[in-house]
Amino acid sequence: MPEPGRFHSRASREAKMADPREKQGFEDFAAETREMLESMELDLVRIGRGERDPELLNSLFRSAHTIKG
């Protein structure tokens, strides 16, 4: 049995999402998360190249906070 807070199997997650609205909500969350991760990656590359715009760091923190929920 998995520890509390650990991920369950895909089949277990899918069984819990029998409600189409819940499934759609998860799919929306996954799509938005992918977009934020792509944006974070671009911001990290810019920081790695030496850009020192404070908004880059703010953008990273906002995205991480939003994904974390």
Beta strands, then each sheet from edge to edge (+ up, - down):
end
